Amino acid sequence: MVSNWIAENIVEIFGAVTGIAYVILEIRRNILLWPLGIITSAVYIYVFGSNGFYANMGLQVYYLVISFYGWYMWHGAQGKSAIIARRASSIVEPGDPPSSISPEIPVARRASSIVEPGNSTSSLPPGNPAGTDIRRIDRVTAMWCALAAAALWAGLWLLLDRATDSPVPVWDGLIASMSVVATWMLTRKYIEQWYVWIVANAIATVVYLAAGMYPTAVLFIVYFIMAIVGARAWSRQLR
């Protein structure tokens, strides 16, 4: 019966619901995504461990730790943005001597999307247009991310194949390695993190359906769709 199935899978269902809420907050760039991510990760440590997906169980431990880091980074960034915005609102009258202008005012104006006539947009941080905290990843960082993902995949594949009873060591390792890199990219608000998630979530959906983990498979279908939505939403912000 449906009620029995729900009772047997209530923890996995709860994790799927909080996971969906997490992605919605991620698209909105709401700082509450991080504490919700901590809850979701704690639930899925149990779910993946119970089903033999050890790489993804370890991944949830990583998520748990990096969620605290992301929470700290975003909280600090919000505080700095508020201070800069307040300084940017300072009125400098025509004729005021340069010495009366705080050196932080030009930076504050750029941060609050105020571009003075004659100022070059090249003075803005690379990959970070005025008026948004979203960035594009540079080639060097992208290369290091790709190398890190490949090395992590190889290591996890070998470990899972030889030391555990994981039913799908290749795919378990691939999903975990891509997710590790994408989550780090999220802490830096790189828009390309969404493209990594699209691929990882597509693979995960197929794997979890094959394993009979239906609530989790549904969660990753939602993740896949929301990653596409998130990529479009962040792209509009960049434009």
N, C-alpha and C positions, 0 to 999 in steps of 0.2 A: 504493500500500500504506500501511497504518497507520504502519508504522515510518518510511517516507519522510516522511509528513506530520508525524510527531512531530519528526523531525530538522530539517525545514524550519521548524517553528514552536516550537522548543525554548525560545527566549528569551521568547516570548509566553506559553508554558505556565508557565515558571518565574515570570514576573511575576504570572500569575493565581493560582498557589499561594501566593506570598508575600502577595498582596493579600487572599486569604481569611483567612490567618493574622492579618493586620493587623486585620481587622474583628472577629475573635474576641477579640483582645486589647483592642480598643476597647470592646467590650461589657463586658468585665471591668474596664475602667479600669486596665489594666496599663501601666505606663510604658514597657515594652519595645515598645509599639506604635509609638513614634516612631522608634527606630533601624530597625525593620523597614519602616516607611513610607519611610525614606530609600532603602533598597535597592529597594523596589517602584517608587518614583518614578524612580530612575535607569534601571531596566529599561524603564519605559513612555515615557521620553523617546525612546528608540530606537524602540519599537514604534509609537507614534503618529506620529512623524516619518516612518517608513517607509511609512505608509499615508495620509499627507496630512491627518491630523487635527492641524493646526498649533495650534489653540487649546488642545486637550487636551495637546499636547506642551508648550506654554508653561505649562499648568496644572501639569504634573508638575514643572517647574522651581520653580513657586510652592510645590508640596507639599514639595519638597526643602528649600527655605528655611524654610518655616513648621514643618516637622518638627523642625528644630533649635530653633526658638523654642518650640514646644510641649513639647519635651523639657526645655528649660531651665525653663519655667514650671511644669511638673508636678514636676520635681525640687525646685525651690524650695519649692513648696507642700507636698510630702511632708516636707521638712526642717522647715518651720515647724510643720506639724501634729505632728511627733514632739516638738518642743520644748514646744509648748503642752500636749500630752498629759502630758508629764512634769511640767510645772508644775501641771496640773490634779490630779495625784495627790498633791500636797502636802496633808498633814493639818492642818487648822486646828482647834485644840481650843476647846471652848466657853469663853468668858471671855477668850480672847486679845484683846488690844487691837487696834483697827482698824489701828493703825500697823504691826502686825507682819504684816499680810496684804499680799502683793504686789498691786499694782493690776492685774496681768495674770491673777490667779487667776479672777475672774468671767468674763473673756473665755475663759480656758482651759476653764472648766467648761462654758460654752455650746458650745465647739468639740468637746468630748468627750461631748456629748449629756446633760450634767448640767444640769437646769433646777431651780433652787432654788425652794422653795415661795414663792409670792408674786411671783416674777419673771414679767414679761410676755413672751410669745413675740415681741412686737413689737420687743424689744431685739435679736433675731437679724437678721442681714443680710437685706435684702429678696430674696425669691425663693430663699432658701437655708435650708430647714428644718434643725433640729438633727439631727445624726447623719448627714448626707450632704454631700458636696461638689458635688452636682448642683444646678443652679439653673434657674429659669424666667426667660426673657428678659422684660425690661420693654418697654412699648409704644414708648417713644422709640427704644431700641436696635433693636427689631424693624423700625421704620419706616426707620431708617437702613440696615439690612441689605437691606431690600427695594429701596430706592432705589439702593444700591450695586450690587446684582445687575442691576437694570434698565439702569443706565448702562453697566455693564461688558458686558452682552449687546449693547446697541446698538453700542458701540464695536468689539467683536470681530466682530460680524456685518458691519459696514461694511468693516473691515480685511481679513477673510478673503475677502469677496466681490470686492474690488477688487485685492488684492495677492497672492493665493495661488490655487492650483489646488484648494483644498479642495472635496471633492465635496458636502459638506453644510454650508455656512457658517452657516446659521441654527441648525441643531441643534448643531453643534460649539460655536458661541458660547454657546448657552443652557446646555448641559451644563457648560461651563467656568465660566461666571459663577455658576451655582448652587453649584458645587463649591467655588469660592473662598470664598464667604460661609459655606457650611456648615462648611468646615475652620476658619475663624476662630472660628465659634461653638463648635466642638469644643475649641479651646484654652481657652475660658472655661467649658466643661462645661455649656452650655445644652442642656436636653433637646430643645428645638425643632429642633436641628440634625438629629435623626433624621428629622423630617418633610420637611425639605428634601432629605435624601438619598433618601428613598423616591421622591419625584417625579423627581429627577435620574437615579437609577439605572433607573427604569422607562423613561424616554426613551432613555437610553444603550443599554439592552439592545436595543431595537428598531433603533436606528441601527446598532449594531455587527453585528447579525445581517444587516441589509440590505447591509452592506459586506463580508460574508464573513469577519469577524474573530471566528471561532467561540470560541476560548479566552477572548478578552476578553469576548464576549457572555455566556459561561457565568459568568465572574467577576462580571459586573454583575447576572446573575440571582441569584447568591449574595449580592451586596451588597444587592440589593433585599430579599431574604428576611431577611437579617441586620439590616437597618435596622429592619424591623418588630419583630424579636426584641429589638433594642437599645432601641427606644422603649418596649416593654412592660417590659423589665428595669429601665430607668431610672425609669419611672413607679412601679414597685413600690418602688424605693428612696425616691422622694419621699414616697410614702404611709406 
